[in-house]
Amino acid sequence: MMPVEVTIQLPDDVAARLRHDNRDLSRWSLEKLLCSLYRDGILSQVEAMRDLGLPSRLAFEELLTRHHLHRDWSAAEIDTELAALDRLHLPA
């Protein structure tokens, strides 16, 4: 599948605020979008990590923290994760 290019127009004052920290606006926008799609349940963690080129879950969790985006886990998802940790004998 070919990548899709999306162009947005930002007001000058918004663009100036975003450029304040010398951030790469294209990369920052991609990260925000894909993390939001993950948070909303549209992308899986694996899909978001792949599309962002991240090597590990830890790197993805750090990215979510940087962007102040976290997924609301259901009780069933939490139970599944805890059961997987129990099988690995790792502390939660």
C-alpha positions in Angstrom: 0.0 0.0 0.0 1.3 3.4 -0.9 1.6 6.0 1.9 -0.8 8.9 1.8 0.5 12.4 2.1 -1.7 14.8 4.2 -1.2 18.6 4.1 -2.6 20.9 6.6 -2.5 24.7 6.9 -1.8 26.1 10.3 -2.2 29.7 11.3 1.1 31.4 11.6 0.9 31.9 15.4 0.2 28.1 15.9 3.1 27.1 13.6 5.4 29.5 15.4 4.5 28.0 18.8 5.1 24.5 17.4 8.4 25.4 15.9 9.5 27.1 19.2 11.4 24.0 20.3 12.9 23.3 16.9 10.7 20.3 16.5 10.3 18.5 13.2 6.6 19.3 12.5 6.1 16.4 10.1 7.4 13.8 12.5 5.7 15.4 15.5 2.4 15.4 13.6 2.8 11.8 12.6 3.5 10.8 16.2 0.5 12.7 17.5 -1.8 11.2 14.9 -0.7 7.6 15.2 -0.7 7.8 19.0 -4.2 9.3 19.0 -5.4 6.5 16.6 -3.9 3.9 19.0 -5.6 5.6 22.0 -8.9 5.6 20.2 -8.5 1.9 19.4 -8.2 2.3 15.6 -4.6 1.1 15.5 -3.1 -1.7 17.6 0.1 -1.0 19.6 2.0 -3.2 17.1 0.7 -1.3 14.1 1.5 2.1 15.7 5.0 1.0 16.7 5.6 -0.4 13.2 4.4 2.7 11.4 6.5 4.9 13.7 9.6 2.7 13.4 9.8 2.1 17.1 11.8 -0.9 18.3 10.0 -1.7 21.6 6.9 -1.3 23.7 9.0 0.7 26.1 9.9 3.2 23.4 6.2 3.4 22.4 5.1 4.0 26.0 7.7 6.7 26.3 6.3 8.4 23.2 2.8 8.2 24.5 4.0 9.9 27.7 5.8 12.6 25.8 2.6 13.4 23.9 0.4 13.1 27.0 -1.7 10.4 25.3 -2.7 7.2 27.1 -5.1 4.5 26.2 -7.9 3.7 28.6 -7.6 0.0 29.1 -10.7 -2.1 29.7 -10.7 -4.4 32.7 -10.5 -7.4 30.4 -7.3 -6.0 28.7 -5.7 -5.4 32.1 -6.6 -8.9 33.2 -5.0 -10.3 30.0 -1.8 -8.3 30.5 -1.5 -9.3 34.1 -2.1 -13.0 33.2 0.7 -12.7 30.6 3.0 -11.2 33.2 2.1 -14.0 35.6 3.0 -16.6 33.0 6.4 -14.9 32.5 6.8 -14.7 36.3 7.5 -11.0 36.1 6.4 -8.4 38.7 3.5 -6.3 37.6 
